[in-house]
Amino acid sequence: PRLHKRREWAKEMQVKYDLPPDPGNVDWFLYPVRCKPEKREELAKRIPGARVGYHQLIPDLPWFKNASFTSDYCVNAKKIESELVVIDPMAYGL
């Protein structure tokens, strides 16, 4: 099945690009990889289908803003965002 292929792909990506194992994050629609903020650009350039960070911080998404959530609600959002590179499995046909 598709999920099995996705998990195998994530394992291959971890080996090929020396990514840290993170079994709890391989099933998302994007594959998030945490790294040191100063290494993000370099990592994203080395991996096809990768980019630095998500599109928006969680508290800046329309639903959260409309529900009156503030950045105080998601206190770690900026820190986590500063450490993320996301890989799009669709770039690999998954």
Backbone bond lengths (Angstrom), bond angles and torsions (degrees), N, CA, C in turn:
res aa  C-N    CA-C-N  psi(-1)  N-CA   C-N-CA  omega(-1)  CA-C   N-CA-C  phi
1 P - - - 1.454 - - 1.533 111.88 -
2 R 1.303 113.59 169.36 1.462 120.82 -175.88 1.537 112.64 -60.36
3 L 1.330 116.93 -41.87 1.464 119.84 -178.04 1.526 111.13 -64.12
4 H 1.300 116.79 -38.11 1.467 120.38 177.55 1.535 110.03 -63.43
5 K 1.330 117.00 -44.30 1.474 120.89 177.94 1.526 110.62 -60.84
6 R 1.312 115.21 -41.18 1.462 120.56 -179.94 1.533 110.75 -61.79
7 R 1.317 116.88 -44.05 1.466 121.04 -179.69 1.524 111.29 -66.60
8 E 1.315 117.26 -38.87 1.468 120.78 177.14 1.525 110.53 -65.55
9 W 1.326 116.11 -41.20 1.461 121.19 177.11 1.532 110.31 -59.94
10 A 1.332 116.86 -44.05 1.473 120.68 179.96 1.526 110.11 -61.55
11 K 1.312 117.54 -41.09 1.478 120.67 177.82 1.529 110.39 -61.94
12 E 1.326 116.39 -43.35 1.471 120.80 178.71 1.535 110.50 -62.98
13 M 1.326 116.96 -40.64 1.465 121.03 179.20 1.525 110.39 -64.11
14 Q 1.321 116.19 -40.13 1.465 120.32 179.69 1.522 110.64 -61.49
15 V 1.316 116.98 -41.98 1.463 120.68 -179.79 1.527 110.38 -71.36
16 K 1.320 116.32 -49.70 1.466 120.89 -175.29 1.528 113.00 -61.50
17 Y 1.336 117.14 -38.43 1.468 120.57 -174.75 1.533 112.76 -112.10
18 D 1.318 116.35 12.41 1.468 122.22 178.38 1.527 111.11 53.66
19 L 1.328 115.80 50.38 1.458 121.89 179.58 1.528 109.14 -90.89
20 P 1.309 117.40 149.30 1.465 119.43 178.79 1.530 110.54 -69.35
21 P 1.319 117.28 140.47 1.465 118.49 176.31 1.528 109.48 -65.50
22 D 1.306 116.10 136.84 1.461 121.23 -179.44 1.525 107.85 -150.69
23 P 1.335 117.27 72.89 1.467 120.49 -172.96 1.521 114.54 -59.14
24 G 1.308 118.43 -23.41 1.461 120.32 179.05 1.515 114.15 -76.54
25 N 1.317 118.71 -8.34 1.462 120.75 -176.14 1.526 114.53 -117.00
26 V 1.304 119.39 6.19 1.465 119.44 -175.84 1.523 113.66 -85.71
27 D 1.316 118.76 -10.46 1.465 120.96 -176.32 1.520 114.14 -98.23
28 W 1.320 118.66 3.38 1.458 121.57 179.37 1.528 110.24 -74.74
29 F 1.330 117.02 166.26 1.466 119.36 179.72 1.519 111.15 -66.27
30 L 1.335 117.45 -26.37 1.456 123.07 170.03 1.519 106.80 -119.71
31 Y 1.306 117.13 151.88 1.461 121.30 -179.83 1.526 107.81 -97.75
32 P 1.339 118.23 102.98 1.460 120.62 -179.49 1.522 111.49 -84.04
33 V 1.306 116.01 135.81 1.466 122.09 177.95 1.522 107.14 -124.91
34 R 1.313 116.47 126.65 1.464 119.78 177.37 1.519 109.49 -92.96
35 C 1.315 115.23 138.70 1.458 121.31 178.07 1.519 108.20 -151.09
36 K 1.302 116.44 175.86 1.462 120.07 177.87 1.528 108.85 -65.95
37 P 1.330 117.23 137.77 1.466 119.93 -177.44 1.526 113.95 -51.63
38 E 1.312 117.65 -38.87 1.463 119.97 -178.42 1.530 113.19 -72.76
39 K 1.329 118.68 -8.87 1.468 122.98 -179.77 1.533 112.56 -101.71
40 R 1.332 117.54 -6.24 1.470 120.39 -173.19 1.522 113.82 -61.35
41 E 1.303 117.37 -49.59 1.476 120.45 -177.56 1.522 110.82 -58.26
42 E 1.308 115.53 -46.98 1.463 120.99 -178.95 1.532 110.98 -61.50
43 L 1.322 117.10 -45.73 1.462 121.14 -179.74 1.524 110.99 -63.47
44 A 1.323 117.24 -45.59 1.466 121.10 -178.92 1.529 111.79 -62.43
45 K 1.312 117.66 -33.93 1.470 120.89 179.24 1.518 112.50 -71.87
46 R 1.339 117.19 -28.20 1.471 121.08 -177.85 1.528 113.44 -79.65
47 I 1.333 117.38 -21.62 1.461 121.00 -172.18 1.525 110.58 -110.52
48 P 1.320 118.03 117.73 1.460 119.84 175.99 1.535 110.94 -58.44
49 G 1.317 116.18 138.01 1.456 120.85 178.74 1.519 114.08 80.65
50 A 1.324 117.71 7.70 1.472 121.19 -178.51 1.517 110.65 -102.01
51 R 1.310 114.66 154.31 1.467 120.81 174.00 1.521 108.75 -147.75
52 V 1.294 115.56 162.07 1.457 122.00 178.61 1.521 108.38 -79.41
53 G 1.315 116.90 120.60 1.461 123.23 173.30 1.509 116.28 68.83
54 Y 1.335 113.54 174.35 1.458 121.93 173.49 1.527 108.40 -83.01
55 H 1.324 116.67 -177.20 1.465 120.06 179.50 1.522 111.75 -72.76
56 Q 1.344 116.74 -46.26 1.461 121.52 -177.39 1.528 108.65 -141.64
57 L 1.317 115.00 156.54 1.453 119.11 172.11 1.524 109.17 -69.19
58 I 1.303 117.05 148.98 1.467 121.30 -178.04 1.530 112.34 -52.84
59 P 1.320 119.85 -49.46 1.473 117.64 -178.26 1.525 113.98 -66.99
60 D 1.335 118.11 -12.26 1.462 121.06 178.05 1.532 113.05 -91.96
61 L 1.324 117.40 -7.28 1.460 120.29 178.08 1.525 109.81 -69.17
62 P 1.328 117.81 144.52 1.466 121.13 -173.74 1.533 114.98 -52.37
63 W 1.319 117.85 -44.13 1.466 118.89 -177.83 1.518 110.95 -59.85
64 F 1.332 117.08 -45.52 1.456 120.62 -178.97 1.531 111.17 -66.41
65 K 1.325 116.64 -41.12 1.467 119.52 178.47 1.531 110.68 -62.92
66 N 1.336 116.15 -45.00 1.467 120.14 -179.84 1.523 112.16 -65.15
67 A 1.313 116.79 -27.54 1.469 120.84 178.91 1.524 111.08 -88.85
68 S 1.323 116.86 11.03 1.471 123.82 176.77 1.522 114.36 65.77
69 F 1.314 117.49 25.65 1.461 119.80 173.09 1.529 107.76 -76.84
70 T 1.296 116.28 141.71 1.467 120.99 178.50 1.524 108.51 -114.08
71 S 1.308 115.82 173.33 1.462 119.36 177.84 1.523 110.96 -63.51
72 D 1.330 117.42 -19.95 1.467 120.40 175.92 1.521 111.66 -65.57
73 Y 1.327 116.30 -27.35 1.466 120.67 -179.87 1.533 110.95 -70.02
74 C 1.298 116.18 -37.07 1.471 121.76 -178.88 1.529 108.10 -112.97
75 V 1.300 116.53 68.89 1.461 120.93 -170.94 1.525 113.70 -62.09
76 N 1.315 118.01 -25.85 1.468 120.45 -178.71 1.525 113.52 -95.28
77 A 1.321 117.56 0.39 1.464 120.45 -174.90 1.529 112.49 -58.33
78 K 1.319 118.56 -46.87 1.468 120.92 -179.34 1.518 111.75 -65.57
79 K 1.328 116.74 -40.14 1.462 120.16 179.43 1.526 110.55 -63.41
80 I 1.330 116.13 -48.37 1.464 119.82 -179.02 1.521 110.31 -64.24
81 E 1.321 116.92 -43.93 1.469 120.67 178.56 1.524 111.12 -58.47
82 S 1.318 117.38 -36.65 1.465 120.59 -178.68 1.526 112.50 -69.92
83 E 1.331 117.11 -10.59 1.465 121.85 -177.69 1.523 113.15 -111.81
84 L 1.332 118.32 2.56 1.464 120.16 -171.91 1.524 114.99 -99.56
85 V 1.316 112.52 138.72 1.458 123.38 162.01 1.518 104.14 -122.56
86 V 1.315 117.90 132.08 1.460 119.97 178.56 1.521 109.76 -113.79
87 I 1.312 115.02 140.50 1.464 122.11 -179.47 1.513 107.80 -113.72
88 D 1.307 116.36 130.34 1.455 121.97 -179.14 1.531 109.77 -90.68
89 P 1.326 118.41 112.33 1.467 120.85 179.54 1.528 113.19 -61.18
90 M 1.330 116.88 -23.34 1.467 119.28 179.83 1.525 111.53 -65.13
91 A 1.325 116.34 -23.97 1.473 120.05 175.78 1.526 111.35 -66.15
92 Y 1.338 115.55 -13.50 1.464 122.02 -179.62 1.530 111.47 -116.04
93 G 1.326 116.06 14.36 1.455 120.43 178.18 1.510 114.73 77.13
94 L 1.315 117.47 19.64 1.473 120.56 -179.89 1.511 111.71 -106.79
